[in-house]
Amino acid sequence: MRADQEQAGAGTGSGAETGAETGAGSETGTGTGSGARSRRFPQVTRDTARPEGGGRAAPRDAPAPARQWPMLSVLAATAAGLLSTALGHPRIGCLLIGAVLIAAAVLRQVLPSVGMLAVRSRFTDMVTYGILGIAITLLALVMEPDPLLEIPFLESTVRFIVR
């Protein structure tokens, strides 16, 4: 609870009341007329909620790059994959990018705070990173020439679609 609320004697100290009081911050002008805080969510929001796990990945006194190491490591490895693709090794570059996205999904699940790697809820981030990583990895494995993974119905499906 904030200090000004403690002085005013707001709430009984239960977690639900303090979360609603500090989160919403709206006063109702109706009712008792005492200016008491409402426990209901406001009709108009003024801010967006921070995603769960969106806090710093290192202590506050650490330098900025150390606080955002999960996001920086994913970006650096993705840049290495893009550079590899640009230098003429598309399969290696795409495999690296796919593996990095799968690793980002694992980081999002395992670490309590991942900094800017947290964009949405934990579940949504994991599913998004995981599906994109698996899709890019599979595309890299079936890439021509000499695909590493042979999918029997893929060639006939592509011919049917492209007709």
C-alpha beads as a LAMMPS data file, in Angstrom:
LAMMPS data file: protein, C-alpha beads

163 atoms
162 bonds

1 atom types
1 bond types

-500.0 500.0 xlo xhi
-500.0 500.0 ylo yhi
-500.0 500.0 zlo zhi

Masses

1 110.0

Atoms # bond

1 1 1 0.000 0.000 0.000
2 1 1 1.199 3.501 -0.670
3 1 1 2.072 5.807 2.222
4 1 1 -0.791 8.258 1.562
5 1 1 -3.283 5.380 1.661
6 1 1 -1.852 4.112 4.928
7 1 1 -2.289 7.529 6.509
8 1 1 -5.869 7.731 5.289
9 1 1 -6.557 4.244 6.663
10 1 1 -7.717 2.878 3.300
11 1 1 -8.713 -0.792 3.144
12 1 1 -8.315 -3.646 5.537
13 1 1 -5.021 -4.823 4.095
14 1 1 -6.266 -7.795 2.073
15 1 1 -4.475 -8.415 -1.222
16 1 1 -7.584 -8.044 -3.387
17 1 1 -8.514 -4.676 -1.963
18 1 1 -5.028 -3.213 -2.138
19 1 1 -4.555 -4.438 -5.718
20 1 1 -7.827 -2.880 -6.824
21 1 1 -7.166 0.344 -4.973
22 1 1 -3.663 0.907 -6.293
23 1 1 -4.379 -0.435 -9.785
24 1 1 -7.544 1.404 -10.747
25 1 1 -7.080 4.720 -8.969
26 1 1 -10.553 5.977 -9.785
27 1 1 -12.740 7.736 -7.308
28 1 1 -16.471 7.517 -7.409
29 1 1 -18.233 10.800 -7.085
30 1 1 -21.465 9.061 -6.180
31 1 1 -22.590 7.112 -3.174
32 1 1 -21.433 8.268 0.234
33 1 1 -19.807 11.425 -1.045
34 1 1 -16.720 10.744 1.064
35 1 1 -14.438 10.304 -1.963
36 1 1 -13.838 6.607 -1.178
37 1 1 -12.022 4.592 -3.819
38 1 1 -14.087 2.194 -5.879
39 1 1 -13.107 -1.475 -6.033
40 1 1 -14.554 -1.737 -9.549
41 1 1 -12.476 -1.375 -12.675
42 1 1 -12.813 2.063 -14.274
43 1 1 -14.825 2.365 -17.475
44 1 1 -12.019 4.309 -19.120
45 1 1 -8.499 3.010 -18.603
46 1 1 -5.530 5.344 -18.573
47 1 1 -2.673 2.874 -18.861
48 1 1 -1.903 -0.601 -20.129
49 1 1 -0.948 -3.477 -17.886
50 1 1 2.627 -4.656 -18.004
51 1 1 2.933 -8.256 -19.255
52 1 1 3.673 -10.838 -16.598
53 1 1 7.414 -11.403 -16.442
54 1 1 8.068 -8.049 -18.089
55 1 1 10.281 -6.856 -15.234
56 1 1 14.040 -6.570 -15.330
57 1 1 16.024 -9.769 -15.881
58 1 1 18.806 -8.439 -13.625
59 1 1 18.895 -6.165 -10.562
60 1 1 18.092 -2.482 -10.928
61 1 1 21.711 -1.412 -10.305
62 1 1 23.014 -3.548 -13.211
63 1 1 23.778 -1.751 -16.493
64 1 1 20.974 -1.599 -19.069
65 1 1 22.298 -4.361 -21.379
66 1 1 22.576 -6.771 -18.434
67 1 1 18.974 -6.046 -17.426
68 1 1 17.738 -6.978 -20.907
69 1 1 20.030 -9.940 -21.624
70 1 1 17.253 -12.323 -22.797
71 1 1 16.051 -9.927 -25.502
72 1 1 19.584 -8.935 -26.520
73 1 1 20.694 -12.562 -26.847
74 1 1 17.664 -13.394 -29.031
75 1 1 18.303 -10.316 -31.195
76 1 1 22.027 -11.072 -31.558
77 1 1 21.430 -14.685 -32.580
78 1 1 18.685 -13.627 -35.011
79 1 1 21.064 -11.059 -36.532
80 1 1 23.663 -13.823 -36.945
81 1 1 21.059 -15.947 -38.746
82 1 1 20.114 -13.069 -41.046
83 1 1 23.789 -12.385 -41.773
84 1 1 24.350 -16.056 -42.585
85 1 1 21.377 -15.977 -44.954
86 1 1 22.650 -12.806 -46.621
87 1 1 26.101 -14.336 -47.096
88 1 1 24.691 -17.234 -49.114
89 1 1 23.838 -19.878 -46.518
90 1 1 20.045 -19.655 -46.301
91 1 1 19.447 -23.066 -44.729
92 1 1 21.897 -22.447 -41.884
93 1 1 20.550 -18.943 -41.323
94 1 1 16.910 -20.075 -41.227
95 1 1 17.742 -22.986 -38.932
96 1 1 19.494 -20.564 -36.590
97 1 1 16.557 -18.148 -36.582
98 1 1 14.092 -20.989 -35.958
99 1 1 16.194 -22.374 -33.122
100 1 1 16.487 -18.916 -31.569
101 1 1 12.711 -18.448 -31.605
102 1 1 12.245 -21.841 -29.960
103 1 1 14.860 -20.828 -27.369
104 1 1 12.936 -17.587 -26.793
105 1 1 9.818 -19.639 -26.029
106 1 1 11.819 -21.717 -23.546
107 1 1 13.301 -18.592 -21.926
108 1 1 9.822 -17.116 -21.610
109 1 1 8.616 -20.247 -19.818
110 1 1 11.623 -20.808 -17.549
111 1 1 12.673 -17.329 -16.436
112 1 1 10.453 -15.309 -14.082
113 1 1 11.524 -11.974 -15.633
114 1 1 12.674 -11.628 -19.230
115 1 1 12.535 -7.878 -19.718
116 1 1 11.458 -6.698 -23.151
117 1 1 11.131 -10.283 -24.417
118 1 1 7.766 -10.261 -22.641
119 1 1 5.278 -8.684 -25.024
120 1 1 1.979 -10.336 -24.175
121 1 1 0.941 -12.875 -21.569
122 1 1 3.400 -15.682 -20.859
123 1 1 1.242 -18.288 -22.613
124 1 1 0.696 -16.151 -25.728
125 1 1 4.394 -15.319 -26.012
126 1 1 5.387 -18.976 -25.654
127 1 1 2.885 -20.130 -28.278
128 1 1 3.816 -17.352 -30.711
129 1 1 7.584 -17.829 -30.388
130 1 1 7.223 -21.608 -30.494
131 1 1 4.973 -21.808 -33.564
132 1 1 7.085 -19.309 -35.511
133 1 1 10.283 -21.122 -34.519
134 1 1 8.936 -24.533 -35.527
135 1 1 7.553 -23.178 -38.818
136 1 1 10.835 -21.492 -39.787
137 1 1 12.815 -24.592 -38.805
138 1 1 10.561 -26.863 -40.885
139 1 1 10.800 -24.509 -43.860
140 1 1 14.579 -24.565 -43.580
141 1 1 14.559 -28.374 -43.511
142 1 1 12.434 -28.718 -46.678
143 1 1 14.282 -25.967 -48.560
144 1 1 15.491 -26.808 -52.062
145 1 1 17.966 -27.927 -53.334
146 1 1 18.562 -31.206 -51.492
147 1 1 15.982 -30.943 -48.721
148 1 1 16.975 -32.511 -45.417
149 1 1 13.372 -33.481 -44.702
150 1 1 11.227 -35.185 -47.332
151 1 1 7.472 -34.658 -46.954
152 1 1 5.713 -36.977 -49.456
153 1 1 2.599 -34.904 -50.107
154 1 1 4.346 -31.506 -50.187
155 1 1 5.324 -31.512 -53.865
156 1 1 1.868 -32.542 -55.097
157 1 1 0.228 -29.993 -52.773
158 1 1 2.399 -27.175 -54.089
159 1 1 1.709 -28.190 -57.697
160 1 1 -2.042 -28.284 -56.989
161 1 1 -1.995 -24.819 -55.370
162 1 1 0.248 -23.162 -57.963
163 1 1 -1.661 -24.429 -61.044

Bonds

1 1 1 2
2 1 2 3
3 1 3 4
4 1 4 5
5 1 5 6
6 1 6 7
7 1 7 8
8 1 8 9
9 1 9 10
10 1 10 11
11 1 11 12
12 1 12 13
13 1 13 14
14 1 14 15
15 1 15 16
16 1 16 17
17 1 17 18
18 1 18 19
19 1 19 20
20 1 20 21
21 1 21 22
22 1 22 23
23 1 23 24
24 1 24 25
25 1 25 26
26 1 26 27
27 1 27 28
28 1 28 29
29 1 29 30
30 1 30 31
31 1 31 32
32 1 32 33
33 1 33 34
34 1 34 35
35 1 35 36
36 1 36 37
37 1 37 38
38 1 38 39
39 1 39 40
40 1 40 41
41 1 41 42
42 1 42 43
43 1 43 44
44 1 44 45
45 1 45 46
46 1 46 47
47 1 47 48
48 1 48 49
49 1 49 50
50 1 50 51
51 1 51 52
52 1 52 53
53 1 53 54
54 1 54 55
55 1 55 56
56 1 56 57
57 1 57 58
58 1 58 59
59 1 59 60
60 1 60 61
61 1 61 62
62 1 62 63
63 1 63 64
64 1 64 65
65 1 65 66
66 1 66 67
67 1 67 68
68 1 68 69
69 1 69 70
70 1 70 71
71 1 71 72
72 1 72 73
73 1 73 74
74 1 74 75
75 1 75 76
76 1 76 77
77 1 77 78
78 1 78 79
79 1 79 80
80 1 80 81
81 1 81 82
82 1 82 83
83 1 83 84
84 1 84 85
85 1 85 86
86 1 86 87
87 1 87 88
88 1 88 89
89 1 89 90
90 1 90 91
91 1 91 92
92 1 92 93
93 1 93 94
94 1 94 95
95 1 95 96
96 1 96 97
97 1 97 98
98 1 98 99
99 1 99 100
100 1 100 101
101 1 101 102
102 1 102 103
103 1 103 104
104 1 104 105
105 1 105 106
106 1 106 107
107 1 107 108
108 1 108 109
109 1 109 110
110 1 110 111
111 1 111 112
112 1 112 113
113 1 113 114
114 1 114 115
115 1 115 116
116 1 116 117
117 1 117 118
118 1 118 119
119 1 119 120
120 1 120 121
121 1 121 122
122 1 122 123
123 1 123 124
124 1 124 125
125 1 125 126
126 1 126 127
127 1 127 128
128 1 128 129
129 1 129 130
130 1 130 131
131 1 131 132
132 1 132 133
133 1 133 134
134 1 134 135
135 1 135 136
136 1 136 137
137 1 137 138
138 1 138 139
139 1 139 140
140 1 140 141
141 1 141 142
142 1 142 143
143 1 143 144
144 1 144 145
145 1 145 146
146 1 146 147
147 1 147 148
148 1 148 149
149 1 149 150
150 1 150 151
151 1 151 152
152 1 152 153
153 1 153 154
154 1 154 155
155 1 155 156
156 1 156 157
157 1 157 158
158 1 158 159
159 1 159 160
160 1 160 161
161 1 161 162
162 1 162 163
